[in-house]
């Protein structure tokens, strides 16, 4: 639980891959779903579509 708290508060800026994978599993998400979610969130923040989003 401390690891999650550390990530949420920004004390851990770049969590290790296995930590992210474990959290995704506990949330019932595949890594592909998590990646898509993060990408869509970042695109919304920047107000721009990524190269993959443009047809």
Backbone as a chain_set.jsonl record, in Angstrom:
{"seq": "XXXXXXXXXXXXXXXXXXXXXXXXXXXXXXXXXXXXXXXXXXXXXXXXXXXXXXX", "coords": {"N": [[0.822, -1.191, 0.0], [1.988, 1.222, 0.651], [3.615, 1.703, -1.549], [1.781, 2.336, -3.587], [0.687, 4.664, -2.506], [2.96, 6.278, -2.52], [3.389, 6.551, -5.277], [1.019, 7.881, -6.006], [1.328, 10.317, -4.646], [3.449, 11.384, -5.94], [6.022, 10.917, -5.123], [7.307, 8.758, -6.118], [8.275, 8.942, -9.141], [8.726, 7.452, -11.432], [7.619, 4.514, -11.494], [8.617, 1.069, -11.18], [8.483, -1.347, -13.861], [7.37, -3.868, -13.149], [5.899, -3.218, -10.911], [3.924, -1.551, -11.997], [2.722, -3.419, -13.715], [1.725, -5.254, -11.836], [-0.131, -3.654, -10.469], [-1.918, -3.095, -12.572], [-2.895, -5.669, -13.064], [-4.229, -6.181, -10.633], [-6.221, -4.312, -10.878], [-7.674, -5.392, -12.851], [-6.971, -4.929, -15.476], [-5.5, -5.251, -18.701], [-2.094, -4.903, -19.822], [-2.074, -3.64, -22.274], [-4.559, -2.318, -22.259], [-4.14, -0.553, -20.136], [-2.022, 0.974, -21.163], [-3.298, 2.173, -23.38], [-5.166, 3.726, -22.015], [-3.5, 5.519, -20.586], [-2.235, 6.808, -22.714], [-4.443, 8.064, -23.955], [-5.2, 9.806, -21.949], [-2.953, 11.477, -21.746], [-2.992, 12.612, -24.302], [-5.341, 14.077, -24.158], [-4.649, 15.928, -22.178], [-2.643, 17.412, -23.455], [-4.04, 18.356, -25.557], [-3.726, 17.51, -28.087], [-3.718, 15.158, -30.772], [-2.14, 11.996, -30.941], [0.373, 10.612, -33.17], [-0.479, 8.061, -33.795], [-3.193, 8.298, -33.549], [-4.112, 9.731, -35.661], [-5.657, 9.452, -38.79]], "CA": [[0.0, 0.0, 0.0], [2.887, 2.376, 0.677], [4.075, 1.943, -2.921], [0.701, 3.039, -4.286], [0.63, 6.008, -1.921], [4.142, 6.984, -3.007], [3.138, 6.889, -6.685], [-0.049, 8.884, -6.032], [1.818, 11.601, -4.137], [4.53, 11.86, -6.786], [7.351, 10.616, -4.562], [7.868, 7.792, -7.062], [7.894, 9.498, -10.442], [8.799, 6.405, -12.458], [7.564, 3.196, -10.854], [9.182, -0.03, -11.962], [7.543, -2.036, -14.745], [6.658, -4.941, -12.455], [4.925, -2.569, -10.037], [2.819, -1.138, -12.866], [2.057, -4.643, -14.171], [0.974, -5.806, -10.703], [-1.286, -2.784, -10.245], [-2.862, -3.334, -13.671], [-3.519, -6.968, -12.814], [-5.172, -6.025, -9.517], [-7.345, -3.506, -11.36], [-8.366, -6.142, -13.895], [-6.623, -4.356, -16.774], [-4.32, -5.769, -19.391], [-1.12, -3.835, -20.032], [-2.524, -2.903, -23.459], [-5.633, -1.417, -21.834], [-3.525, 0.489, -19.32], [-1.268, 1.828, -22.08], [-4.271, 2.963, -24.14], [-5.732, 4.705, -21.086], [-2.486, 6.543, -20.319], [-2.057, 7.581, -23.952], [-5.605, 8.927, -24.181], [-5.147, 10.839, -20.92], [-1.905, 12.429, -22.126], [-3.46, 13.331, -25.488], [-6.34, 15.035, -23.699], [-3.948, 16.985, -21.456], [-1.902, 18.26, -24.388], [-4.971, 18.872, -26.545], [-3.278, 17.08, -29.406], [-3.79, 13.73, -31.082], [-0.84, 11.396, -31.224], [0.524, 10.156, -34.555], [-1.272, 6.844, -33.951], [-4.606, 8.644, -33.552], [-4.437, 10.418, -36.908], [-5.837, 8.505, -39.889]], "C": [[0.866, 1.253, 0.0], [3.389, 2.716, -0.721], [3.032, 2.72, -3.707], [0.614, 4.476, -3.789], [1.783, 6.868, -2.435], [3.97, 7.42, -4.463], [2.099, 8.005, -6.768], [0.447, 10.264, -5.626], [2.988, 12.146, -4.939], [5.924, 11.625, -6.236], [8.067, 9.584, -5.411], [7.402, 8.222, -8.443], [7.853, 8.436, -11.532], [8.807, 5.039, -11.782], [8.122, 2.117, -11.774], [8.083, -0.752, -12.738], [6.726, -3.077, -13.985], [5.637, -4.389, -11.465], [3.695, -2.16, -10.837], [2.028, -2.358, -13.333], [1.206, -5.243, -13.052], [-0.267, -4.966, -10.41], [-2.345, -2.988, -11.326], [-3.613, -4.64, -13.454], [-4.569, -6.862, -11.712], [-6.397, -5.209, -9.919], [-8.139, -4.199, -12.461], [-8.114, -5.597, -15.288], [-5.458, -5.109, -17.391], [-3.345, -4.604, -19.536], [-1.489, -3.002, -21.258], [-3.62, -1.896, -23.097], [-5.078, -0.258, -21.015], [-2.766, 1.48, -20.195], [-2.214, 2.732, -22.875], [-4.878, 4.056, -23.263], [-4.751, 5.847, -20.835], [-2.287, 7.425, -21.547], [-3.225, 8.529, -24.171], [-5.618, 10.073, -23.176], [-4.108, 11.894, -21.282], [-2.303, 13.231, -23.355], [-4.466, 14.405, -25.086], [-5.68, 16.204, -22.977], [-3.258, 17.945, -22.409], [-2.823, 18.894, -25.424], [-4.617, 18.486, -27.961], [-3.471, 15.588, -29.549], [-2.383, 13.229, -31.322], [-0.803, 10.956, -32.679], [-0.317, 8.911, -34.811], [-2.765, 7.147, -34.062], [-5.057, 9.279, -34.856], [-4.554, 9.4, -38.028], [-5.347, 9.099, -41.18]], "O": [[0.489, 2.255, -0.608], [3.57, 3.889, -1.045], [3.37, 3.664, -4.42], [0.482, 5.402, -4.589], [1.599, 8.044, -2.748], [4.361, 8.527, -4.835], [2.278, 8.966, -7.517], [0.029, 11.269, -6.201], [3.474, 13.242, -4.661], [6.906, 12.085, -6.82], [9.297, 9.534, -5.426], [6.288, 7.911, -8.865], [7.037, 8.514, -12.45], [9.87, 4.472, -11.527], [8.094, 2.251, -12.998], [6.92, -0.77, -12.335], [5.51, -3.157, -14.164], [4.617, -5.029, -11.209], [2.563, -2.392, -10.412], [0.797, -2.331, -13.344], [0.086, -5.691, -13.298], [-1.336, -5.511, -10.135], [-3.537, -3.048, -11.025], [-4.828, -4.703, -13.64], [-5.671, -7.394, -11.846], [-7.482, -5.393, -9.365], [-9.142, -3.674, -12.945], [-8.938, -5.775, -16.186], [-4.545, -5.55, -16.692], [-3.735, -3.446, -19.388], [-1.248, -1.795, -21.283], [-3.608, -0.76, -23.571], [-5.5, 0.886, -21.184], [-2.859, 2.69, -19.99], [-1.953, 3.926, -23.022], [-5.081, 5.182, -23.719], [-5.136, 7.015, -20.87], [-2.183, 8.646, -21.43], [-3.017, 9.686, -24.538], [-6.005, 11.191, -23.516], [-4.367, 13.089, -21.135], [-1.985, 14.416, -23.442], [-4.442, 15.514, -25.618], [-6.101, 17.349, -23.142], [-3.282, 19.158, -22.198], [-2.441, 19.854, -26.094], [-5.136, 19.055, -28.921], [-3.398, 14.843, -28.573], [-1.534, 13.952, -31.843], [-1.836, 10.93, -33.348], [-0.817, 8.72, -35.92], [-3.521, 6.344, -34.608], [-6.255, 9.357, -35.128], [-3.661, 8.572, -38.209], [-5.415, 8.449, -42.224]]}, "num_chains": 1, "name": "protein.A"}
